[in-house]
Amino acid sequence: MEGPGGEVSGGASRAVSLSYLNRHPIAAQGWYWSCGLQADNYCFGAGPGLPRRLQDYAGVLSLEYFQGDESVAALSVQPGLYFETHASASAWDVPVNLTVALPVTRAIDGVVGFSNARFYHSAVPVLGLEWTLGPQARLELTYPEPALVVDIGAASTLRLGGELAGAGFLSDPTPVRTPIEYESYRVGAEWTWKPHHGCELAIGSGVEAERSFDYFRQRRLLHGSRAGYLTISATFTR
């Protein structure tokens, strides 16, 4: 891991996510505030310079505006610990996420927003268009997660496209702790199932077009490509 950059092995990665949200209506119609918990674990194959694991355990506080069942504006903060394998008070961070949908036509909405945190090299913009193709399909022409989304029946959804996964974390002391921004540009499919109201289970798989670990305070960047990935997530809302 010496020098300004380098290649890492293209070993497969695995991600497991779990979140719980308790949503409460506000007096103004359509507005809700939520509080809850989240946990994310990213595991990587062995390789020179690779962290074996990155993880976070955080609270979630959010303010959302809904039109029908769809969230059209959301601001959230996730205060918690973001680290490699050894948690400490210095691994505390508070990522901020904002997205807003702006109507363009009856079938097309613009989307703008950003994500940022202390362990991010720079803010991640969200920008694009969402085009409703019909009652069961929409085309999300948005950066960083373009996709074709198709509803399969009343309880499941298939998503085909790309996504940017990852976050900022604090490394283990090797020899000193430093921020790592992990990014994974993925192309694949994700199937989401809602067995009942308030429960959402998802499994996804595909290929990482690029994986990077940016040790930006030390001016080091490790990256690889063409690795497989598997993701499993569960979200509970009440």
N, C-alpha and C positions, 0 to 999 in steps of 0.2 A: 504494500500500500504506500510505497514511497513515490514521491514525485507528484506532478500536477494531475495525473490521470492514469487510467489503465483499464484493461478488460477484466471482467470477472466471469467465472464459469456460468454456463447457461443451465444450471440445474433447476429442476422444477421447484415451484413455490406453492405453499398452501396458506390459506387465510381462513380464520374462523372469527365471526363477529356475533355479538349478542347485545341487544339493547332493550331497555324497558322505558316507556314513557307514560306518564300520567297526565292526560290532557284535560284542561278546564276551560269552559267558555267564559268570555268576558261579556260585560253588559252590551257592548256594541255588537250587533249581529254579524256573524261570520268570523269574529276574532277569538283566538284561543291562546292561552299560555300553557306551557308544558314543562314538566320537570321529570328527570329520570336518571338512568345510569347507562353507560356503554362500556364494552370491553372488546378490544380487537387484538388478535395475535397473528403475526406474519412469521412463517417459518421458512427457512431456506436450506438448500442442500449445502453440504460441506464444500468449501473452496477457499483458496487463498484470498485474504482480504475481505471475506464475506462475514457480516454478522449472522450468527446462527438463528437469531430470533429478535424481532422488534414487537413491542406490545404497549398498549395503553389501557388505563382504567380511569374513567372520568365520569363526572356528573354532566347532565345535559339540562340547559335552561333555554327555552325558545319562546318566541312570539310568532304566531302564524295567522294568516288570513285565508279563509276558505271560501270558494264559490262552489256550492254543492259539496261533493266529496273530494274536490281537488284543491290542494294548497297552491295559491297563486303568489304568495309572498311569505318569506320566512327569514327570521333572524335568529341565530342560535349561537351559544357559547358553550364550550365543553371543558371546564376546568378540571384538571386531573394530572396524573403522572404518565409521562411518555418516555420510555426508556428501552434499553437493549435487554439486559438480563438482570441488572442490579438496580432496584428502585432506590431513590434518595430524594430529599427535599429539593435538590437542585434540578430534578427532572420535572418540576412543576411547570405547566404551560396552560394557556387559555386560548385555544383556537377559536376564531370567529368566522362564521359563515353567513352570507347574505345572498338570497336569490329573490328576484322579482320578475313576474310575468307581465308583459305589457301587450294588450290586444292590438293587433294590426288589421286583421280582417276577421270575419266570422270563423274562418278555419285556421288562421295563423296567429300565433302569439310570439312576440319577441321575449327573450330571456336575457337578463343581465344580472351580474353579481360578482362575488369574489370569496375566496377563502384565504385566511392569513393567520400566522401564529409566530411565536418567538423562535421556534426551531425550524421555521421555513426560511429558505434562502430569499424568496420573494413571494409576494402575494400571487395566488393563482386566479386568473380571471375566469368568469363564466359569461359566455356571450353566444347568441345564436337565435334560431327560430324553431318553434314547434308547430308542425303542420298536421292538423287532424285530417286523416284520409277517409275516415268513416267512423261508424259507431264502435268498431273493434280494432282500429289500427291508427297509429300516428307515427310521423317521421320527426325525430328530434335532431335537427341540424344544429347542434350546439357544441361548442368547445367547453370542456374537454371530453364530453361523453356523447358523441353522435350515435344514433341507434334507430332501428326500426322496431317498434313495440307493438305486439299483436296480442289482444285479449283472446284467450282460449276458453270459451265458456265463461261462467260467472265467477269462478274462483281461481283461475290461473292465468298467467301472463308469460309470454315468451319475448325476450329481448335479444336482438341480434345487432352487434355493433362493437364499438370501442368504448373504453373508459380509462380514466386516469385514477389509479388507486395509490394509496400510500399516505404519508403524513410526515411530520417532523418528530424526531426523537433525540434523546441524549445517549451518547455511546457509553460503554463501559470504560473504566480507567485504563487505557492501553496506549501510552502511560497516563494520559490525562483525559478527562471526559470532555467531549466536544459534540455539538449538534450534528445530527445526520438528517438530511432530507431524503427520504426514500420515495421514489416514484416508479410506478409500473404502468406503462402504456400497454393495454391489453386489447385483444380482438377475439371475440368469442360469443358464446350464447349463455343466457341466464334464464332459468325457469323459476318463476315465483308462484307460490301456492298460498292461498288464504283460506285455511280450513274453516275458520269462523271469524266474525268481526273482532278486530283487535289483535289478530295473530297473523304474522306473515313469515313464511319460511322460503328460503331461496338457495339454489345451488347453481353455480356457474363454472364453466371450463372453457379453455381455449389456449391461445398462444400469446406470450408477452412479446410485443414488437420491440420493446426496449425496457430494460430495468436499470435503474441508476441509484447510487448511494453518493450523495453530495455532502462531503465534509467541508462546507464552504468556508468556515473560519480558518481551516488549514489549507485551503485552496487545493483540495484533492477531490477528484471525481472518478468513481468506478462505475462502469456500465457494461451491460451484456445484452443479449437479444436471443430470440427464437427459443425460449424456454416455455414449457407447459405450466399451467397453473390450475388450481382447483380452489373454489371459494364456497363456504357454507355460512349462512347467516340466519339469524332468527330475531324478529322484532315483535315485541308485545306492547300494545297500546290500550289504555283504558280511559 
